[in-house]
Amino acid sequence: MDDVRKTLDRLIRENGDDYSGLSKMLGRNAAYIQQFIKRGTPRKLDPEDRLRLASFYGIDEQLLGGPPPTGSDGMVEVPVLDVNVSAGHGALATSEDRKTRFSFDERWLRKLTPARGVSLSVVRVMGDSMEPTLSDGDDVLVDASDHGSRLRDGIYVMRVDDTLVIKRIALRPDSPFITIASDNPTYPTWEDVDRSTVHIAGRVLWFGRAL
């Protein structure tokens, strides 16, 4: 279990995160992660916390004390996280989809991303700032390993304080600055944003919508 704590502490430092912010992301008290790493309390991570952390950092759940993988039937199970991403002025919201999973055909999924299933999650869009591309209530597939040096033009989920927001990012060639925009023209666009100040949670790969 010491290896798990060292691994998590290294990931936090390498990604510029902090104990308190990560604890809040999990819906825990601000000292939760620090106590786990520094004091060994709790003795091991809650399975849901472990899964979310593995997805957030794009790593195999086994590195955080998870079970070994089981045999595959050609399907990849992707967790539906109990958060919504704001496409508007709303704040982080709790969903009723806790512990629900979507199953995707592995060969189909490989056409979208080389990422392993542990890096993927499904979250729900809340608001209308990404209309007409994404609508309120859409489910989006997010790759948490697709950020940092891999950043390119596309739709991303970003972390702003305690809120997850979904916006379109456009890179400027040979420049550290990016543009962050909503597809709905009634919402503002942010020009000349230093990419080093933006905390990317993952790239949106696919969406599903109820008719």
N, C-alpha and C positions, 0 to 999 in steps of 0.2 A: 504493500500500500504506500510505502515511502516513495516508490518510483512514480506512482500516480500523482502524488502531491508535487514532486519535482517537475514532472511533465507539465502539469497544469500551471505551475508557477512560471516555468520557462515560456509557455505560450502567452501568458498574460504580459510578461515583460517584453517579449519580442514583438507583440502586436500593439504595444503602447496602451494597454487596457489597465484598469485598476480594480482592486478587490471589490470596492463598494459598488461600482457600476455594474460589474458582472453579477454580483449578488442581487441587485435590483432587477436585472434582466430576467433572473430566475424567479422573481417574485418572493425573494427571501429578504430577511433583515440585512442591513448594510454590512454587518460583520461576518456573514455566513461563510464566504469564501476564505477570508483571512483566517477565521477560526479553523476551517478544515485544513488549510495548508500549514499554518503555524502551530496549531495546538492539537491537531488530530481529532477534532470534534466537528461534525460527526466522524465516526471511524471510516465510513465509506460514503460515497455520493449516492443520493437517492437516484434510482434508475431513470426517472424522468429528467432530473437535473443533468445526469451524466449524458443522456442522449442529446439534450439540447446543447450542452457544451461541446460535444463531439461534432454536432452539426455546425455550430457557430464557427469552430476553428477548422472544419473540414478535415477531421482526422478519424481514424478508426476508433470506434467506441471501446475496443479492447485496451487502448492506451490509457483510458481513464478507469479501468477496472471492469469493463463490460465483459459479457460472455463471449466465447469463441463463436464464429459464424456457423450456422447450420447449413445443411444441404440446400441447394437452390432448385426451384422448380421452373426456372426461367422467368420468374417475376421478382421485381425489386419493390419491397415495401418502403414507402416514404411516409414519415410521420406528419400529421396535420397538427401544427403547433397551436397552442391555446392563446395566440395573439393575432390581432389584425394589424395590417399596415395602413397608415393613414394616407389617403389620396385626397387631401383637403385640409381643413383646419382642425380636424379631430385629434384627440390624444390616443395614446396606446390603450387598446381595449381588450378585454377578456372575451374569448370565444367559447362556445359550447362544445367545440369539437375536440376537447381534451382527449388524448390517447387514441383518436381515430387515425386510420392509416389509409393511404391510397396505394394500390398495387399497379405498377407499370411494367409492361413487357420489357425485359432487359435489352433485347436487340433494338427495340424502338427507342429506348432511353439513350442508348449509346450513340444514336444519331444526333442527339441534342448535346450530349456532354460526355467527356471521358471520366467525369467525377464518379467516385464510389457513392453508393447509396447513403452512407453515413453523412455525406456533405449536403444532402438534399433535404428539403422540407417544403411543406405546403402551408401557405398562410392566406388569409382572406383580405381583400381590398375593402377599405372603408372610405367613402367619399367620392367626389366626382372630378378631382383635379387632373386625372389621367384620361378623361373622356376625350375622344370616342374610343381610344385604344383599350382602356380598361374601365370597367364600370363598378359601381358600388356592389359588393357581394360576390365579385369574381374570386375564384381561387387561383393562386399563382404558384408555380413551382420555382423554388429559389435554390441556387447553388452557392452555398456559403464559402466554398473554396475559390470562387471566381472573384477576386478583388486584388487590390494592391498592384503589383507589376503587371497583372493581366487585364487591368482596367482598360476598356475601350468603349466606343460609342454603344449605347444601349440603355435598357431600363434596369434600374438597380433599386434594391432596398437599402436605405441608409438609416443610421442611428443618429438622432438628434436629441440630445439630453436623454430623457426617458421615453422617447417616442420613436417608433419605426415609421419612416415615410418612404413612399415609392415615387421616384422621379426619373426623368430621362437625362442621361449624361452625354455630353458631347465634348470630346477632347479637342484641344487646339494643338496642331502639329508643332513639335519642338518647343513646347511651352509647358510649364508646371501648372498652368491654369486650365480650368474646365468650365463649362456652362452647365448649370442645373436648371431644368425646365419642366413645366407641366405641359401635357398635350392639350389641355383645355386652355385656350387663350385668355380666359378671364382671370387666370391666376398668374402671379408674377414669375419672371425668369431672373435667375441670378447669374450674372456674367463675371468672368475673371475671379472665379473661386479657386483658391490654392488647393490642389488635390490632396496635399499632405494633411489638410485640416478636416477632410471629409472621412467619416468612419463608415465604410461600406460593409454592410451585412451580407450581401450576396447579389448575384445577377439573376434577373427574372428570365427563365427559359421558355415558359409555356403558361397558358392560362386556360381555365375551364369556366364555363358559364351555364347557368340554368336557363332554359328557354321558357 
